[in-house]
Each structure stands twice: as C-alpha cells, then as structure tokens.
C-alpha cells in the first residue's frame, strides 16, 4: 500500500474511531514502519508526533482493560464542581 492509499484509508476510518483507538492505530503503523515511522505517520495524517509516539508506547506497554479513552481526571470538570 503506498502513502496516498494509506492516507485515504485513515481518513475514512477517522470519524468512526475515538481518541484512544485513533492513537493506537497511528502508533501501530509507526511501529510497523520502524525508524522514522512516528514522524512519517504524523506528517501523513496531520497528527502531532507526540500523539503517535504515545500510541506506540501504549501498544508496547500493553493496553489497559479499563476501557477509558482518557486518563482519570482528564477532561472538563462537571457543572456541579464549577
């Protein structure tokens, strides 16, 4: 699969994935590409290299089964707290 086909495929998948799934997908592609994969995937998709690197790191460490998309405490505070 060449780069243009990869970009088209990822663009079609993106609306159907949550943040975590997207990050893991990008990290997986970066791992497959090897050296320079993080920057290449980030450039092709317009994602930040830190996002791709985090996805690759999460794949290496194993995926938590807590089913959370974001870390505990992340996101906007509840209206009751504000």
mmCIF file of the N, C-alpha and C atoms, coordinates in Angstrom:
data_MODEL
# 
_entry.id   MODEL 
# 
loop_
_atom_site.group_PDB 
_atom_site.id 
_atom_site.type_symbol 
_atom_site.label_atom_id 
_atom_site.label_alt_id 
_atom_site.label_comp_id 
_atom_site.label_asym_id 
_atom_site.label_entity_id 
_atom_site.label_seq_id 
_atom_site.pdbx_PDB_ins_code 
_atom_site.Cartn_x 
_atom_site.Cartn_y 
_atom_site.Cartn_z 
_atom_site.occupancy 
_atom_site.B_iso_or_equiv 
_atom_site.pdbx_formal_charge 
_atom_site.auth_seq_id 
_atom_site.auth_comp_id 
_atom_site.auth_asym_id 
_atom_site.auth_atom_id 
_atom_site.pdbx_PDB_model_num 
ATOM 1   N N  . UNK A 1 1  ? 0.859   -1.169 0.000  1.00 0.00 ? 1  UNK A N  1 
ATOM 2   C CA . UNK A 1 1  ? 0.000   0.000  0.000  1.00 0.00 ? 1  UNK A CA 1 
ATOM 3   C C  . UNK A 1 1  ? 0.907   1.235  0.000  1.00 0.00 ? 1  UNK A C  1 
ATOM 4   N N  . UNK A 1 2  ? 0.675   2.127  -0.937 1.00 0.00 ? 2  UNK A N  1 
ATOM 5   C CA . UNK A 1 2  ? 1.505   3.335  -0.983 1.00 0.00 ? 2  UNK A CA 1 
ATOM 6   C C  . UNK A 1 2  ? 0.918   4.394  -0.039 1.00 0.00 ? 2  UNK A C  1 
ATOM 7   N N  . UNK A 1 3  ? 1.648   5.487  0.120  1.00 0.00 ? 3  UNK A N  1 
ATOM 8   C CA . UNK A 1 3  ? 1.278   6.517  1.093  1.00 0.00 ? 3  UNK A CA 1 
ATOM 9   C C  . UNK A 1 3  ? -0.078  7.148  0.808  1.00 0.00 ? 3  UNK A C  1 
ATOM 10  N N  . UNK A 1 4  ? -0.387  7.388  -0.451 1.00 0.00 ? 4  UNK A N  1 
ATOM 11  C CA . UNK A 1 4  ? -1.659  8.038  -0.777 1.00 0.00 ? 4  UNK A CA 1 
ATOM 12  C C  . UNK A 1 4  ? -2.836  7.130  -0.418 1.00 0.00 ? 4  UNK A C  1 
ATOM 13  N N  . UNK A 1 5  ? -2.688  5.838  -0.642 1.00 0.00 ? 5  UNK A N  1 
ATOM 14  C CA . UNK A 1 5  ? -3.750  4.900  -0.272 1.00 0.00 ? 5  UNK A CA 1 
ATOM 15  C C  . UNK A 1 5  ? -3.907  4.832  1.243  1.00 0.00 ? 5  UNK A C  1 
ATOM 16  N N  . UNK A 1 6  ? -2.788  4.866  1.959  1.00 0.00 ? 6  UNK A N  1 
ATOM 17  C CA . UNK A 1 6  ? -2.831  4.849  3.420  1.00 0.00 ? 6  UNK A CA 1 
ATOM 18  C C  . UNK A 1 6  ? -3.554  6.075  3.953  1.00 0.00 ? 6  UNK A C  1 
ATOM 19  N N  . UNK A 1 7  ? -3.262  7.239  3.398  1.00 0.00 ? 7  UNK A N  1 
ATOM 20  C CA . UNK A 1 7  ? -3.907  8.474  3.836  1.00 0.00 ? 7  UNK A CA 1 
ATOM 21  C C  . UNK A 1 7  ? -5.412  8.410  3.595  1.00 0.00 ? 7  UNK A C  1 
ATOM 22  N N  . UNK A 1 8  ? -5.825  7.907  2.453  1.00 0.00 ? 8  UNK A N  1 
ATOM 23  C CA . UNK A 1 8  ? -7.254  7.795  2.137  1.00 0.00 ? 8  UNK A CA 1 
ATOM 24  C C  . UNK A 1 8  ? -7.937  6.833  3.099  1.00 0.00 ? 8  UNK A C  1 
ATOM 25  N N  . UNK A 1 9  ? -7.312  5.686  3.360  1.00 0.00 ? 9  UNK A N  1 
ATOM 26  C CA . UNK A 1 9  ? -7.892  4.702  4.264  1.00 0.00 ? 9  UNK A CA 1 
ATOM 27  C C  . UNK A 1 9  ? -8.042  5.278  5.674  1.00 0.00 ? 9  UNK A C  1 
ATOM 28  N N  . UNK A 1 10 ? -7.008  5.948  6.175  1.00 0.00 ? 10 UNK A N  1 
ATOM 29  C CA . UNK A 1 10 ? -7.068  6.525  7.514  1.00 0.00 ? 10 UNK A CA 1 
ATOM 30  C C  . UNK A 1 10 ? -8.119  7.632  7.594  1.00 0.00 ? 10 UNK A C  1 
ATOM 31  N N  . UNK A 1 11 ? -8.261  8.419  6.542  1.00 0.00 ? 11 UNK A N  1 
ATOM 32  C CA . UNK A 1 11 ? -9.269  9.484  6.526  1.00 0.00 ? 11 UNK A CA 1 
ATOM 33  C C  . UNK A 1 11 ? -10.678 8.897  6.586  1.00 0.00 ? 11 UNK A C  1 
ATOM 34  N N  . UNK A 1 12 ? -10.872 7.750  5.978  1.00 0.00 ? 12 UNK A N  1 
ATOM 35  C CA . UNK A 1 12 ? -12.190 7.100  6.017  1.00 0.00 ? 12 UNK A CA 1 
ATOM 36  C C  . UNK A 1 12 ? -12.473 6.488  7.383  1.00 0.00 ? 12 UNK A C  1 
ATOM 37  N N  . UNK A 1 13 ? -11.441 6.012  8.057  1.00 0.00 ? 13 UNK A N  1 
ATOM 38  C CA . UNK A 1 13 ? -11.620 5.392  9.365  1.00 0.00 ? 13 UNK A CA 1 
ATOM 39  C C  . UNK A 1 13 ? -11.775 6.397  10.495 1.00 0.00 ? 13 UNK A C  1 
ATOM 40  N N  . UNK A 1 14 ? -11.128 7.546  10.389 1.00 0.00 ? 14 UNK A N  1 
ATOM 41  C CA . UNK A 1 14 ? -11.045 8.509  11.485 1.00 0.00 ? 14 UNK A CA 1 
ATOM 42  C C  . UNK A 1 14 ? -12.382 8.865  12.114 1.00 0.00 ? 14 UNK A C  1 
ATOM 43  N N  . UNK A 1 15 ? -13.434 9.141  11.362 1.00 0.00 ? 15 UNK A N  1 
ATOM 44  C CA . UNK A 1 15 ? -14.695 9.543  12.001 1.00 0.00 ? 15 UNK A CA 1 
ATOM 45  C C  . UNK A 1 15 ? -15.343 8.444  12.851 1.00 0.00 ? 15 UNK A C  1 
ATOM 46  N N  . UNK A 1 16 ? -14.904 7.213  12.672 1.00 0.00 ? 16 UNK A N  1 
ATOM 47  C CA . UNK A 1 16 ? -15.521 6.090  13.370 1.00 0.00 ? 16 UNK A CA 1 
ATOM 48  C C  . UNK A 1 16 ? -14.734 5.642  14.596 1.00 0.00 ? 16 UNK A C  1 
ATOM 49  N N  . UNK A 1 17 ? -13.624 6.303  14.885 1.00 0.00 ? 17 UNK A N  1 
ATOM 50  C CA . UNK A 1 17 ? -12.753 5.906  15.983 1.00 0.00 ? 17 UNK A CA 1 
ATOM 51  C C  . UNK A 1 17 ? -12.724 6.976  17.065 1.00 0.00 ? 17 UNK A C  1 
ATOM 52  N N  . UNK A 1 18 ? -12.625 6.530  18.318 1.00 0.00 ? 18 UNK A N  1 
ATOM 53  C CA . UNK A 1 18 ? -12.461 7.504  19.391 1.00 0.00 ? 18 UNK A CA 1 
ATOM 54  C C  . UNK A 1 18 ? -10.980 7.881  19.495 1.00 0.00 ? 18 UNK A C  1 
ATOM 55  N N  . UNK A 1 19 ? -10.650 8.783  20.414 1.00 0.00 ? 19 UNK A N  1 
ATOM 56  C CA . UNK A 1 19 ? -9.273  9.289  20.526 1.00 0.00 ? 19 UNK A CA 1 
ATOM 57  C C  . UNK A 1 19 ? -8.264  8.169  20.757 1.00 0.00 ? 19 UNK A C  1 
ATOM 58  N N  . UNK A 1 20 ? -8.600  7.269  21.647 1.00 0.00 ? 20 UNK A N  1 
ATOM 59  C CA . UNK A 1 20 ? -7.679  6.180  22.002 1.00 0.00 ? 20 UNK A CA 1 
ATOM 60  C C  . UNK A 1 20 ? -7.469  5.234  20.834 1.00 0.00 ? 20 UNK A C  1 
ATOM 61  N N  . UNK A 1 21 ? -8.532  4.836  20.163 1.00 0.00 ? 21 UNK A N  1 
ATOM 62  C CA . UNK A 1 21 ? -8.426  3.931  19.022 1.00 0.00 ? 21 UNK A CA 1 
ATOM 63  C C  . UNK A 1 21 ? -7.577  4.556  17.919 1.00 0.00 ? 21 UNK A C  1 
ATOM 64  N N  . UNK A 1 22 ? -7.797  5.839  17.661 1.00 0.00 ? 22 UNK A N  1 
ATOM 65  C CA . UNK A 1 22 ? -7.028  6.555  16.637 1.00 0.00 ? 22 UNK A CA 1 
ATOM 66  C C  . UNK A 1 22 ? -5.548  6.577  16.997 1.00 0.00 ? 22 UNK A C  1 
ATOM 67  N N  . UNK A 1 23 ? -5.257  6.902  18.264 1.00 0.00 ? 23 UNK A N  1 
ATOM 68  C CA . UNK A 1 23 ? -3.881  6.964  18.739 1.00 0.00 ? 23 UNK A CA 1 
ATOM 69  C C  . UNK A 1 23 ? -3.193  5.609  18.608 1.00 0.00 ? 23 UNK A C  1 
ATOM 70  N N  . UNK A 1 24 ? -3.887  4.537  18.972 1.00 0.00 ? 24 UNK A N  1 
ATOM 71  C CA . UNK A 1 24 ? -3.316  3.191  18.882 1.00 0.00 ? 24 UNK A CA 1 
ATOM 72  C C  . UNK A 1 24 ? -3.098  2.779  17.429 1.00 0.00 ? 24 UNK A C  1 
ATOM 73  N N  . UNK A 1 25 ? -4.018  3.141  16.556 1.00 0.00 ? 25 UNK A N  1 
ATOM 74  C CA . UNK A 1 25 ? -3.867  2.822  15.140 1.00 0.00 ? 25 UNK A CA 1 
ATOM 75  C C  . UNK A 1 25 ? -2.638  3.516  14.563 1.00 0.00 ? 25 UNK A C  1 
ATOM 76  N N  . UNK A 1 26 ? -2.487  4.791  14.863 1.00 0.00 ? 26 UNK A N  1 
ATOM 77  C CA . UNK A 1 26 ? -1.328  5.534  14.369 1.00 0.00 ? 26 UNK A CA 1 
ATOM 78  C C  . UNK A 1 26 ? -0.031  4.978  14.953 1.00 0.00 ? 26 UNK A C  1 
ATOM 79  N N  . UNK A 1 27 ? -0.047  4.659  16.241 1.00 0.00 ? 27 UNK A N  1 
ATOM 80  C CA . UNK A 1 27 ? 1.133   4.087  16.871 1.00 0.00 ? 27 UNK A CA 1 
ATOM 81  C C  . UNK A 1 27 ? 1.513   2.748  16.274 1.00 0.00 ? 27 UNK A C  1 
ATOM 82  N N  . UNK A 1 28 ? 0.516   1.946  15.942 1.00 0.00 ? 28 UNK A N  1 
ATOM 83  C CA . UNK A 1 28 ? 0.776   0.650  15.318 1.00 0.00 ? 28 UNK A CA 1 
ATOM 84  C C  . UNK A 1 28 ? 1.415   0.791  13.951 1.00 0.00 ? 28 UNK A C  1 
ATOM 85  N N  . UNK A 1 29 ? 0.924   1.727  13.155 1.00 0.00 ? 29 UNK A N  1 
ATOM 86  C CA . UNK A 1 29 ? 1.533   1.964  11.842 1.00 0.00 ? 29 UNK A CA 1 
ATOM 87  C C  . UNK A 1 29 ? 2.958   2.468  11.982 1.00 0.00 ? 29 UNK A C  1 
ATOM 88  N N  . UNK A 1 30 ? 3.187   3.321  12.963 1.00 0.00 ? 30 UNK A N  1 
ATOM 89  C CA . UNK A 1 30 ? 4.542   3.841  13.184 1.00 0.00 ? 30 UNK A CA 1 
ATOM 90  C C  . UNK A 1 30 ? 5.494   2.710  13.564 1.00 0.00 ? 30 UNK A C  1 
ATOM 91  N N  . UNK A 1 31 ? 5.033   1.780  14.384 1.00 0.00 ? 31 UNK A N  1 
ATOM 92  C CA . UNK A 1 31 ? 5.872   0.647  14.774 1.00 0.00 ? 31 UNK A CA 1 
ATOM 93  C C  . UNK A 1 31 ? 6.201   -0.230 13.572 1.00 0.00 ? 31 UNK A C  1 
ATOM 94  N N  . UNK A 1 32 ? 5.231   -0.449 12.704 1.00 0.00 ? 32 UNK A N  1 
ATOM 95  C CA . UNK A 1 32 ? 5.453   -1.268 11.514 1.00 0.00 ? 32 UNK A CA 1 
ATOM 96  C C  . UNK A 1 32 ? 6.485   -0.623 10.595 1.00 0.00 ? 32 UNK A C  1 
ATOM 97  N N  . UNK A 1 33 ? 6.435   0.689  10.484 1.00 0.00 ? 33 UNK A N  1 
ATOM 98  C CA . UNK A 1 33 ? 7.374   1.402  9.615  1.00 0.00 ? 33 UNK A CA 1 
ATOM 99  C C  . UNK A 1 33 ? 8.791   1.404  10.176 1.00 0.00 ? 33 UNK A C  1 
ATOM 100 N N  . UNK A 1 34 ? 8.930   1.288  11.486 1.00 0.00 ? 34 UNK A N  1 
ATOM 101 C CA . UNK A 1 34 ? 10.258  1.259  12.093 1.00 0.00 ? 34 UNK A CA 1 
ATOM 102 C C  . UNK A 1 34 ? 10.825  2.651  12.276 1.00 0.00 ? 34 UNK A C  1 
ATOM 103 N N  . UNK A 1 35 ? 12.143  2.757  12.130 1.00 0.00 ? 35 UNK A N  1 
ATOM 104 C CA . UNK A 1 35 ? 12.830  4.030  12.377 1.00 0.00 ? 35 UNK A CA 1 
ATOM 105 C C  . UNK A 1 35 ? 12.252  5.136  11.483 1.00 0.00 ? 35 UNK A C  1 
ATOM 106 N N  . UNK A 1 36 ? 11.883  6.250  12.107 1.00 0.00 ? 36 UNK A N  1 
ATOM 107 C CA . UNK A 1 36 ? 11.293  7.369  11.388 1.00 0.00 ? 36 UNK A CA 1 
ATOM 108 C C  . UNK A 1 36 ? 9.797   7.233  11.193 1.00 0.00 ? 36 UNK A C  1 
ATOM 109 N N  . UNK A 1 37 ? 9.216   6.158  11.691 1.00 0.00 ? 37 UNK A N  1 
ATOM 110 C CA . UNK A 1 37 ? 7.791   5.911  11.495 1.00 0.00 ? 37 UNK A CA 1 
ATOM 111 C C  . UNK A 1 37 ? 6.900   6.921  12.180 1.00 0.00 ? 37 UNK A C  1 
ATOM 112 N N  . UNK A 1 38 ? 7.296   7.360  13.358 1.00 0.00 ? 38 UNK A N  1 
ATOM 113 C CA . UNK A 1 38 ? 6.466   8.314  14.099 1.00 0.00 ? 38 UNK A CA 1 
ATOM 114 C C  . UNK A 1 38 ? 6.328   9.622  13.323 1.00 0.00 ? 38 UNK A C  1 
ATOM 115 N N  . UNK A 1 39 ? 7.434   10.156 12.869 1.00 0.00 ? 39 UNK A N  1 
ATOM 116 C CA . UNK A 1 39 ? 7.354   11.429 12.138 1.00 0.00 ? 39 UNK A CA 1 
ATOM 117 C C  . UNK A 1 39 ? 6.649   11.255 10.793 1.00 0.00 ? 39 UNK A C  1 
ATOM 118 N N  . UNK A 1 40 ? 6.855   10.124 10.148 1.00 0.00 ? 40 UNK A N  1 
ATOM 119 C CA . UNK A 1 40 ? 6.207   9.887  8.853  1.00 0.00 ? 40 UNK A CA 1 
ATOM 120 C C  . UNK A 1 40 ? 4.686   9.789  9.014  1.00 0.00 ? 40 UNK A C  1 
ATOM 121 N N  . UNK A 1 41 ? 4.225   9.013  10.004 1.00 0.00 ? 41 UNK A N  1 
ATOM 122 C CA . UNK A 1 41 ? 2.791   8.864  10.236 1.00 0.00 ? 41 UNK A CA 1 
ATOM 123 C C  . UNK A 1 41 ? 2.188   10.203 10.662 1.00 0.00 ? 41 UNK A C  1 
ATOM 124 N N  . UNK A 1 42 ? 2.886   10.943 11.508 1.00 0.00 ? 42 UNK A N  1 
ATOM 125 C CA . UNK A 1 42 ? 2.383   12.244 11.950 1.00 0.00 ? 42 UNK A CA 1 
ATOM 126 C C  . UNK A 1 42 ? 2.236   13.201 10.775 1.00 0.00 ? 42 UNK A C  1 
ATOM 127 N N  . UNK A 1 43 ? 3.212   13.205 9.895  1.00 0.00 ? 43 UNK A N  1 
ATOM 128 C CA . UNK A 1 43 ? 3.155   14.081 8.721  1.00 0.00 ? 43 UNK A CA 1 
ATOM 129 C C  . UNK A 1 43 ? 2.021   13.690 7.788  1.00 0.00 ? 43 UNK A C  1 
ATOM 130 N N  . UNK A 1 44 ? 1.866   12.404 7.538  1.00 0.00 ? 44 UNK A N  1 
ATOM 131 C CA . UNK A 1 44 ? 0.829   11.930 6.617  1.00 0.00 ? 44 UNK A CA 1 
ATOM 132 C C  . UNK A 1 44 ? -0.584  12.213 7.127  1.00 0.00 ? 44 UNK A C  1 
ATOM 133 N N  . UNK A 1 45 ? -0.773  12.112 8.443  1.00 0.00 ? 45 UNK A N  1 
ATOM 134 C CA . UNK A 1 45 ? -2.118  12.235 8.999  1.00 0.00 ? 45 UNK A CA 1 
ATOM 135 C C  . UNK A 1 45 ? -2.424  13.609 9.568  1.00 0.00 ? 45 UNK A C  1 
ATOM 136 N N  . UNK A 1 46 ? -1.405  14.446 9.717  1.00 0.00 ? 46 UNK A N  1 
ATOM 137 C CA . UNK A 1 46 ? -1.618  15.753 10.319 1.00 0.00 ? 46 UNK A CA 1 
ATOM 138 C C  . UNK A 1 46 ? -1.738  15.689 11.830 1.00 0.00 ? 46 UNK A C  1 
ATOM 139 N N  . UNK A 1 47 ? -1.380  14.563 12.418 1.00 0.00 ? 47 UNK A N  1 
ATOM 140 C CA . UNK A 1 47 ? -1.410  14.408 13.871 1.00 0.00 ? 47 UNK A CA 1 
ATOM 141 C C  . UNK A 1 47 ? -0.098  14.897 14.461 1.00 0.00 ? 47 UNK A C  1 
ATOM 142 N N  . UNK A 1 48 ? -0.123  15.163 15.741 1.00 0.00 ? 48 UNK A N  1 
ATOM 143 C CA . UNK A 1 48 ? 1.094   15.579 16.423 1.00 0.00 ? 48 UNK A CA 1 
ATOM 144 C C  . UNK A 1 48 ? 1.974   14.352 16.662 1.00 0.00 ? 48 UNK A C  1 
ATOM 145 N N  . UNK A 1 49 ? 3.279   14.477 16.489 1.00 0.00 ? 49 UNK A N  1 
ATOM 146 C CA . UNK A 1 49 ? 4.173   13.327 16.715 1.00 0.00 ? 49 UNK A CA 1 
ATOM 147 C C  . UNK A 1 49 ? 4.073   12.744 18.125 1.00 0.00 ? 49 UNK A C  1 
ATOM 148 N N  . UNK A 1 50 ? 3.763   13.583 19.117 1.00 0.00 ? 50 UNK A N  1 
ATOM 149 C CA . UNK A 1 50 ? 3.601   13.076 20.481 1.00 0.00 ? 50 UNK A CA 1 
ATOM 150 C C  . UNK A 1 50 ? 2.408   12.128 20.583 1.00 0.00 ? 50 UNK A C  1 
ATOM 151 N N  . UNK A 1 51 ? 1.355   12.397 19.825 1.00 0.00 ? 51 UNK A N  1 
ATOM 152 C CA . UNK A 1 51 ? 0.183   11.529 19.819 1.00 0.00 ? 51 UNK A CA 1 
ATOM 153 C C  . UNK A 1 51 ? 0.542   10.160 19.249 1.00 0.00 ? 51 UNK A C  1 
ATOM 154 N N  . UNK A 1 52 ? 1.269   10.165 18.149 1.00 0.00 ? 52 UNK A N  1 
ATOM 155 C CA . UNK A 1 52 ? 1.686   8.911  17.513 1.00 0.00 ? 52 UNK A CA 1 
ATOM 156 C C  . UNK A 1 52 ? 2.630   8.148  18.442 1.00 0.00 ? 52 UNK A C  1 
ATOM 157 N N  . UNK A 1 53 ? 3.564   8.854  19.043 1.00 0.00 ? 53 UNK A N  1 
ATOM 158 C CA . UNK A 1 53 ? 4.520   8.218  19.952 1.00 0.00 ? 53 UNK A CA 1 
ATOM 159 C C  . UNK A 1 53 ? 3.812   7.634  21.165 1.00 0.00 ? 53 UNK A C  1 
ATOM 160 N N  . UNK A 1 54 ? 2.830   8.334  21.675 1.00 0.00 ? 54 UNK A N  1 
ATOM 161 C CA . UNK A 1 54 ? 2.075   7.822  22.827 1.00 0.00 ? 54 UNK A CA 1 
ATOM 162 C C  . UNK A 1 54 ? 1.325   6.550  22.451 1.00 0.00 ? 54 UNK A C  1 
ATOM 163 N N  . UNK A 1 55 ? 0.732   6.526  21.258 1.00 0.00 ? 55 UNK A N  1 
ATOM 164 C CA . UNK A 1 55 ? 0.048   5.321  20.805 1.00 0.00 ? 55 UNK A CA 1 
ATOM 165 C C  . UNK A 1 55 ? 0.994   4.141  20.687 1.00 0.00 ? 55 UNK A C  1 
ATOM 166 N N  . UNK A 1 56 ? 2.180   4.379  20.149 1.00 0.00 ? 56 UNK A N  1 
ATOM 167 C CA . UNK A 1 56 ? 3.181   3.318  20.022 1.00 0.00 ? 56 UNK A CA 1 
ATOM 168 C C  . UNK A 1 56 ? 3.621   2.833  21.400 1.00 0.00 ? 56 UNK A C  1 
ATOM 169 N N  . UNK A 1 57 ? 3.817   3.766  22.320 1.00 0.00 ? 57 UNK A N  1 
ATOM 170 C CA . UNK A 1 57 ? 4.234   3.419  23.675 1.00 0.00 ? 57 UNK A CA 1 
ATOM 171 C C  . UNK A 1 57 ? 3.151   2.608  24.387 1.00 0.00 ? 57 UNK A C  1 
ATOM 172 N N  . UNK A 1 58 ? 1.885   2.994  24.216 1.00 0.00 ? 58 UNK A N  1 
ATOM 173 C CA . UNK A 1 58 ? 0.791   2.262  24.843 1.00 0.00 ? 58 UNK A CA 1 
ATOM 174 C C  . UNK A 1 58 ? 0.698   0.842  24.300 1.00 0.00 ? 58 UNK A C  1 
ATOM 175 N N  . UNK A 1 59 ? 0.951   0.675  23.015 1.00 0.00 ? 59 UNK A N  1 
ATOM 176 C CA . UNK A 1 59 ? 0.936   -0.666 22.438 1.00 0.00 ? 59 UNK A CA 1 
ATOM 177 C C  . UNK A 1 59 ? 2.063   -1.533 23.003 1.00 0.00 ? 59 UNK A C  1 
ATOM 178 N N  . UNK A 1 60 ? 3.243   -0.935 23.182 1.00 0.00 ? 60 UNK A N  1 
ATOM 179 C CA . UNK A 1 60 ? 4.374   -1.679 23.729 1.00 0.00 ? 60 UNK A CA 1 
ATOM 180 C C  . UNK A 1 60 ? 4.125   -2.096 25.173 1.00 0.00 ? 60 UNK A C  1 
ATOM 181 N N  . UNK A 1 61 ? 3.508   -1.220 25.947 1.00 0.00 ? 61 UNK A N  1 
ATOM 182 C CA . UNK A 1 61 ? 3.284   -1.475 27.363 1.00 0.00 ? 61 UNK A CA 1 
ATOM 183 C C  . UNK A 1 61 ? 2.069   -2.361 27.609 1.00 0.00 ? 61 UNK A C  1 
ATOM 184 N N  . UNK A 1 62 ? 1.244   -2.521 26.628 1.00 0.00 ? 62 UNK A N  1 
ATOM 185 C CA . UNK A 1 62 ? 0.010   -3.279 26.793 1.00 0.00 ? 62 UNK A CA 1 
ATOM 186 C C  . UNK A 1 62 ? -1.138  -2.324 27.039 1.00 0.00 ? 62 UNK A C  1 
ATOM 187 N N  . UNK A 1 63 ? -2.289  -2.684 26.548 1.00 0.00 ? 63 UNK A N  1 
ATOM 188 C CA . UNK A 1 63 ? -3.462  -1.827 26.625 1.00 0.00 ? 63 UNK A CA 1 
ATOM 189 C C  . UNK A 1 63 ? -4.234  -2.151 27.894 1.00 0.00 ? 63 UNK A C  1 
ATOM 190 N N  . UNK A 1 64 ? -4.559  -1.116 28.682 1.00 0.00 ? 64 UNK A N  1 
ATOM 191 C CA . UNK A 1 64 ? -5.343  -1.313 29.894 1.00 0.00 ? 64 UNK A CA 1 
ATOM 192 C C  . UNK A 1 64 ? -6.755  -1.741 29.534 1.00 0.00 ? 64 UNK A C  1 
ATOM 193 N N  . UNK A 1 65 ? -7.318  -2.574 30.383 1.00 0.00 ? 65 UNK A N  1 
ATOM 194 C CA . UNK A 1 65 ? -8.673  -3.067 30.138 1.00 0.00 ? 65 UNK A CA 1 
ATOM 195 C C  . UNK A 1 65 ? -9.726  -2.173 30.778 1.00 0.00 ? 65 UNK A C  1 
ATOM 196 N N  . UNK A 1 66 ? -9.350  -0.975 31.252 1.00 0.00 ? 66 UNK A N  1 
ATOM 197 C CA . UNK A 1 66 ? -10.313 -0.112 31.931 1.00 0.00 ? 66 UNK A CA 1 
ATOM 198 C C  . UNK A 1 66 ? -11.303 0.540  30.974 1.00 0.00 ? 66 UNK A C  1 
ATOM 199 N N  . UNK A 1 67 ? -11.051 0.430  29.677 1.00 0.00 ? 67 UNK A N  1 
ATOM 200 C CA . UNK A 1 67 ? -11.950 0.921  28.624 1.00 0.00 ? 67 UNK A CA 1 
ATOM 201 C C  . UNK A 1 67 ? -12.086 2.441  28.624 1.00 0.00 ? 67 UNK A C  1 
ATOM 202 N N  . UNK A 1 68 ? -11.209 3.162  29.320 1.00 0.00 ? 68 UNK A N  1 
ATOM 203 C CA . UNK A 1 68 ? -11.253 4.620  29.323 1.00 0.00 ? 68 UNK A CA 1 
ATOM 204 C C  . UNK A 1 68 ? -10.558 5.149  28.086 1.00 0.00 ? 68 UNK A C  1 
ATOM 205 N N  . UNK A 1 69 ? -11.071 6.238  27.541 1.00 0.00 ? 69 UNK A N  1 
ATOM 206 C CA . UNK A 1 69 ? -10.459 6.885  26.388 1.00 0.00 ? 69 UNK A CA 1 
ATOM 207 C C  . UNK A 1 69 ? -9.373  7.834  26.870 1.00 0.00 ? 69 UNK A C  1 
ATOM 208 N N  . UNK A 1 70 ? -9.642  8.543  27.953 1.00 0.00 ? 70 UNK A N  1 
ATOM 209 C CA . UNK A 1 70 ? -8.687  9.494  28.519 1.00 0.00 ? 70 UNK A CA 1 
ATOM 210 C C  . UNK A 1 70 ? -8.277  9.044  29.915 1.00 0.00 ? 70 UNK A C  1 
ATOM 211 N N  . UNK A 1 71 ? -7.185  9.631  30.391 1.00 0.00 ? 71 UNK A N  1 
ATOM 212 C CA . UNK A 1 71 ? -6.726  9.330  31.748 1.00 0.00 ? 71 UNK A CA 1 
ATOM 213 C C  . UNK A 1 71 ? -7.752  9.793  32.763 1.00 0.00 ? 71 UNK A C  1 
ATOM 214 N N  . UNK A 1 72 ? -7.736  9.188  33.947 1.00 0.00 ? 72 UNK A N  1 
ATOM 215 C CA . UNK A 1 72 ? -8.602  9.606  35.027 1.00 0.00 ? 72 UNK A CA 1 
ATOM 216 C C  . UNK A 1 72 ? -8.306  11.056 35.380 1.00 0.00 ? 72 UNK A C  1 
ATOM 217 N N  . UNK A 1 73 ? -9.353  11.852 35.502 1.00 0.00 ? 73 UNK A N  1 
ATOM 218 C CA . UNK A 1 73 ? -9.190  13.259 35.833 1.00 0.00 ? 73 UNK A CA 1 
ATOM 219 C C  . UNK A 1 73 ? -9.075  14.165 34.624 1.00 0.00 ? 73 UNK A C  1 
ATOM 220 N N  . UNK A 1 74 ? -8.964  13.593 33.444 1.00 0.00 ? 74 UNK A N  1 
ATOM 221 C CA . UNK A 1 74 ? -8.845  14.411 32.232 1.00 0.00 ? 74 UNK A CA 1 
ATOM 222 C C  . UNK A 1 74 ? -10.222 14.901 31.794 1.00 0.00 ? 74 UNK A C  1 
ATOM 223 N N  . UNK A 1 75 ? -10.235 15.942 31.036 1.00 0.00 ? 75 UNK A N  1 
ATOM 224 C CA . UNK A 1 75 ? -11.488 16.468 30.504 1.00 0.00 ? 75 UNK A CA 1 
ATOM 225 C C  . UNK A 1 75 ? -12.038 17.610 31.339 1.00 0.00 ? 75 UNK A C  1 
ATOM 226 N N  . UNK A 1 76 ? -13.164 18.071 30.956 1.00 0.00 ? 76 UNK A N  1 
ATOM 227 C CA . UNK A 1 76 ? -13.811 19.220 31.602 1.00 0.00 ? 76 UNK A CA 1 
ATOM 228 C C  . UNK A 1 76 ? -14.398 18.805 32.946 1.00 0.00 ? 76 UNK A C  1 
ATOM 229 N N  . UNK A 1 77 ? -14.381 19.723 33.898 1.00 0.00 ? 77 UNK A N  1 
ATOM 230 C CA . UNK A 1 77 ? -14.979 19.480 35.209 1.00 0.00 ? 77 UNK A CA 1 
ATOM 231 C C  . UNK A 1 77 ? -16.501 19.457 35.090 1.00 0.00 ? 77 UNK A C  1 
ATOM 232 N N  . UNK A 1 78 ? -17.134 18.677 35.940 1.00 0.00 ? 78 UNK A N  1 
ATOM 233 C CA . UNK A 1 78 ? -18.590 18.595 35.947 1.00 0.00 ? 78 UNK A CA 1 
ATOM 234 C C  . UNK A 1 78 ? -19.173 19.952 36.330 1.00 0.00 ? 78 UNK A C  1 
ATOM 235 N N  . UNK A 1 79 ? -20.371 20.244 35.875 1.00 0.00 ? 79 UNK A N  1 
ATOM 236 C CA . UNK A 1 79 ? -21.018 21.524 36.161 1.00 0.00 ? 79 UNK A CA 1 
ATOM 237 C C  . UNK A 1 79 ? -21.195 21.741 37.658 1.00 0.00 ? 79 UNK A C  1 
ATOM 238 N N  . UNK A 1 80 ? -21.424 20.645 38.420 1.00 0.00 ? 80 UNK A N  1 
ATOM 239 C CA . UNK A 1 80 ? -21.609 20.775 39.850 1.00 0.00 ? 80 UNK A CA 1 
ATOM 240 C C  . UNK A 1 80 ? -20.328 21.271 40.521 1.00 0.00 ? 80 UNK A C  1 
ATOM 241 N N  . UNK A 1 81 ? -19.173 20.908 39.975 1.00 0.00 ? 81 UNK A N  1 
ATOM 242 C CA . UNK A 1 81 ? -17.912 21.325 40.554 1.00 0.00 ? 81 UNK A CA 1 
ATOM 243 C C  . UNK A 1 81 ? -17.539 22.750 40.162 1.00 0.00 ? 81 UNK A C  1 
ATOM 244 N N  . UNK A 1 82 ? -18.030 23.196 39.050 1.00 0.00 ? 82 UNK A N  1 
ATOM 245 C CA . UNK A 1 82 ? -17.628 24.521 38.527 1.00 0.00 ? 82 UNK A CA 1 
ATOM 246 C C  . UNK A 1 82 ? -18.337 25.652 39.233 1.00 0.00 ? 82 UNK A C  1 
# 
